[in-house]
Amino acid sequence: MKTFCGYFDEGKCHSCALIGTEYTEQLKLKENSLTKHLEKFHDWKLLPSQGSRPTQFRNKAKLVVTGTLESPIIGLGGNEDLDQGREILNCSLHHPFINSVLHFMPEFIGLTRLTPYQIKEKKGELKGIIIYFSEDSRESYLRLVLRSKESLDRIKKHLPTLLENFPEITCISANIQPIPHAILEGEEEVFLSERTFINHLVKDLTLRLGPQGFVQTNHKVARALYETAATWTEELKIEKFSELFCGQGAFSFFVSEKVRSSIGFEINPEAVSEANRTATSLGYDHLKFKCADAANVGEELRKYAPDLVLVNPPRRGLAGAVEIFKEQGFEHIIYSSCSVESLARDLIELAPFYKVIQAQIFDMFPHTNHFETLVLLQKK
């Protein structure tokens, strides 16, 4: 059957496995999946799912660059056996601004002589392009993933041409990734613009978003997620709040007016720095952010004794941090998860200590089997 996506119909991209399914049915399938994964838990409430607009909802794109200098291919990557990728310049899920930048990039690649990386030969410079666009602030960051720093001067020379076409791009950086494997991002970030962040508006909050900081790809649904967590926090009448895997502190900022004090923990130092700068700029002295591995903050949490801990772990789940919750009896936990499998695994481990009160789906990823889930747990 024909869908609204030519890339899917032509077999170039299979990311949207549910694209042929009517959207209300997609939500039902996700609700059934969540219910099945949590079937060992009883007497919990499934709240109505938060849906998404079906197209133009992705505010972030991470694409691989292959091909040649004369004919770069921006889209999905190849591999060591098939060096050429598949061009994706008009994804219906991307915000239109992202697609307009992608269409300009072949010209920019030619101007800067940024030879696409060749997987087989392990030669070339440009490995990937990462773009984020904040709809409310109308600011964007652009990251060029490079094998080395060889081309930095050429890129700087031609930035005025890029910015003349796209003044919304206020933060530009080169991410240096020298490893010849399928790893899109490296650890070193070289800023090519004066600004090292963009202003990211979420509701009435202006957050500082750096290029290495985690950000949800679906801005509208993310806002609903943060607002819901803040509402649950307010209903519980929480005084002392803590957030693990906090990134740049979105959840903490949304609950800022609902709590007396808050401590966020995040392993990414850039994200922690931006979160603290945002708190200072907003005058939120009661919000603190610290750089630490979530698995190693048990003693600090014991001393702080929060009434509620919100966790927003990566896809692998809580991992070693789950022991903290088994050892310490926090009154409530809010768990925000992008993987129903790791969520279920962690909740089963916590089942002797906590009961599930309610859960709600936030559909960050329409047309796929993935979804975000917010779960409220209470100490037994």
N, C-alpha and C positions, 0 to 999 in steps of 0.2 A: 504493500500500500504506500501511497505517496504521503509524505509529511511536509511540514513547512520548512524543512532543512534539506537543501540540495546535497550537502556534504554527506548526510546520513543516507539519503536515497541512492547516492552514487557509490556508497561503500567506502568513502574516504575517512569517515569518522564514526565510531560506534560508541562514543561516550554517553549518549543519551538513550539508554536501553529502553526507556518507557515512552519515548517520543510519540509512538503510535497509539498510546493509551490516553483516553479522555482524562482531563486533569483531575476532576473530582474522584475518578476511579483511582488515579495515582495516589491521592491522599488516603483513600480507603486501604490500598495495598500497604502503605507505610504504617497506618494505624494497626493493621492486622499483624504486620511484622513486629512492631513494638510489643503488642499484646502477647504474641507467641513467645518472644524472648523473655518476657517478664511473667510467664505463666506460673512460675513457682511462687510468686507473690500474690497475696490475697487482700481484698478489701481496699484496694487503691483505686483512685479515680482518674480516668482518662479524660482530660479536658479537650475542648474542640481545637483542632489543628489550626495553626496559622499558615495560611497559604501564601503564595507568591504570584507576582505577575508572570505570565508564561514565557515572555521574551524580554530581551534587553535588561535583564536583572543583574548580570554579572558586572561588577565594578572592577574586577581584577582579571588580568590575563597573563599567563606564563606560557610562552611559546618558544619552540626551538627554531634555530636558523640553520638551514643546510643549503645545498645548491652551490652556485658559484658567485663570484663578485658581480658578473654581468647579469646573472639570473638567480638571485637569492630566493630561497623558498622559506617562507615564514609560516609556521604552523606546527604540525605534529612531527616528531622526530623520526629518523630512520634508526638503523642499528648497524653493527659491524658488517653484516651481510648485505644490508640494503641501505646504502649511504643516503639516498635521497629521501626527504621527508614528504609530507603531504601539505599543500598550501591551504591555510585557513585564514582568509582575510575578511570574511563577511559573516562571522558566526552570529546567528540570530540571538544568542544568549548574551553577547557582549553589549555593554552600553555603546551607543553609536560613536561617541568620542573615541573609544578605544579602537574601533574599526577604522576610523578616519586616520589615526596615527599610524596604524599598521599599513595602510595603503601608501603612506608617505615614506615608510622606512626603506623600501628598495632604493629610492632616490638618495636618501641619506647614507645608506650603505655604500653607494657608488661614490658620493662626494668624499667620504672619509676613508675610502679604500679599505673598508672593514671586510676582509675575506672571511666568508663563512667557514666554520670549523669542519674539517673533513675527518670523519670518525675512523675510517680505515687507515689513512695516512698519518693521523694524529697531527695534522697541520691546519693552519688557519687561526683566526682570532675570535670572531664573533660566534658565540655558542647559543645565546638566547636573548630574548627580550621580555621584560616584565613591566607591565603598566598597571597603575591603579588610578582611578578617577573618583574623586569625592563629589557626588552630585550636588550637595548643598553648598559647599564652599567653592565649587567649580575649580578646584586645584587638583593637579595630577603629578605623580612622580613617574619617572622613566628610569629603568635600570637596564644597562647593557651588560650582559654576562660575557666576559672576555677571558681568553686563555692567559693573557699576560698584559703588561702595561705598555706594550710597544706602540699602541695606537692612540694613547691618551691625548697627545698634543694635536693630532689630526682631528680628533673628535671635538676638542675645545675650539679649534679654529672654525669649525663649521656649525657650532651650536647656534650662532645668530640666525642662520637660515632655518633651523628647526624651530626656534622660538618665535620667529616672525610668523610662521605658519600656525604654531600652537602655543600662544602665550599662557595657556592654562598650565603648561608644564613648568612648575616652579621649583622642582627638585629633580636633579639629574645625577646619576651616579654610575660608576663602573664597578660591577661585582667581579672580582678576580677569582677565576676557578681554573687552576692549572691542571687538575687531575684528569687524565684521559679516560674517564668512565662516565656512565650515565647519571651524573650528579649535576643538577642544573645550577646550583648556587654554591659559591665558596664563602669563606669566612671574612675575607678582606673586602671592605667597601671603600672606594675612592670617590669622593664627591667632586663633581665637575661644575656644580652650581654653588652660589653663596649659601643658599638655603639647604639645610640638611634634613628638612622635614616639610610636610605639607600640613595646612590647617584642615582638620577633618571635623566637620560639624555633624553632631548626632543630637537631634532634638535641639535643645538650647545650649548644649555644651560644645565648646571648641577644644578638640583634643589635638595634640601634636602627634603626628603619625610619621615615623621614620621608615625608610625603605626596607629595613630588616625586621621591623615589628610585625607581629601577627595582626591581620585584620580579616574579618569575615568578607567573603566575596559578594554577598547579597545584602546591600546596605539596608534596604527597607525592612527585610525580615529580621536582620540583626537588631535593628532598633526595637522591634517588637519583642525580641528575646530579652534585651536589656531592661526594657520597661516592665516586662512580666516578672523578672527576677527582683526588680526594685519593689514591685507591688507585693510580692510574697514576703519580702523582707519587712516591709512596713506592716503588713498584717500580723507578723510574728512579734512585732514590737521589740526589735533587736537593738541593743546598745553597742555591743562590740562585734565587729564584722571582720572577717579575714577572707582573702581570695588567694587561692593557689593556682599556679600556671596563669598568672594574671595578665601576661602580655603588657600592653600599655595602659591597662587598668580600666577598660570600658565598664565592666560590671561595677567596680568600686566607685567610679564617678557617678554612675546612675543611682547608686544607693546612698550617695554622699549626704543627702539631706534627710535620710531616714535613720541614720545611725550616729552615735556619739563619737566613735573612733573606728579606724580601719587600718589594717596592715595587709599589703599585697606582696606576694613572693613570685619572682620570675627569674629564670636562669639566664635570659638574654640581657646583658648589661645595657645595650642601647635602648631597649624597651623600658627598662627601669629608669634610666636617665630621663627619657621623654615623659614618662608618667609623673616623675617627681617635678619636672619643669612645668607640666600642665597643672599639677596641684598647686604649685607656688603661684603661677599666673592667675589662677582662679581664687586664690586666698583660702584654699582648703587646707588649713594647718592640721586638721584631724585625720587627713589621709597620708599614709606613709607607704613607700614602696621600697623593697629590699631585693638585692640580687642574691638568689640562693636556689639550689636544687630543691624542689618540693619534697623530695624524699628525706631531706636532712634538716627540716625545720620543726621537727617534733618538739624539741626542748623549748624553742622560742614560742611555739603555740601554747605549750603547757603554761608558760609564765604569763602569756597574754590572756589566755582563757577566753576566747571568743564565744559568743552565744550562737553564732552561725558561721560556718565555713562554706564558701562557695568554691567549687573546683571546676576548672575548664581545661581538662587535660588534652593532649594531642590524641591522635587516633588510637594509639596503643593503650590508652587508659591510664589509670593511676599508677600502675607499676609499683615501685617500692613505697610510694607515698600511701598506699592503702594500709600499711602497718600502723601509721599514725592514727588512723580512725579506729582501728581495732584496739589500740592501746589507750586512746583518750576518748572520753565520752562527751563529745560536743552535743549540745541540745538538738541542733538542726544542721543538716547539710543540704545545700542545693548543688546538684550535679548537672553540669551542662556538657553534653556529649555529642560528638559528630560520628560516633560508631556505636551502633546498637549492640554489636557483638561484645566489644570491650566493656560497654556499660553493663550489660547483663552479667558478665564475668565478675566485675567489681562489686556489683550489688549482691551477688550470691556470697561473695566473701564477707560482705558487711552484714548479711542477713541476721547473724546471731546478735548483732549489736544495734541495728537500726531497722525500722520498718518503712516501707514505701507509702507515702501519703497520697501523692498525685503526680501525674506526668503530663507533659504537653509536647506535641511535635511542632517544630518550626521548620518549614520546608525551604531551606537555603538552596537546595539543589533540585529544582523541578526537572522532570523527565529522566531522572536517574533513580537508583534504589537507595541513595543516600539521603539522610535527613539529620537535623539537629534535634536533640531531645533535652528538655529541662525536667528534672525530677526533684521533688522535695522529699527528704528523709527526716525521720524523727527518732531520737534515741529511745530504745525500749526500756 
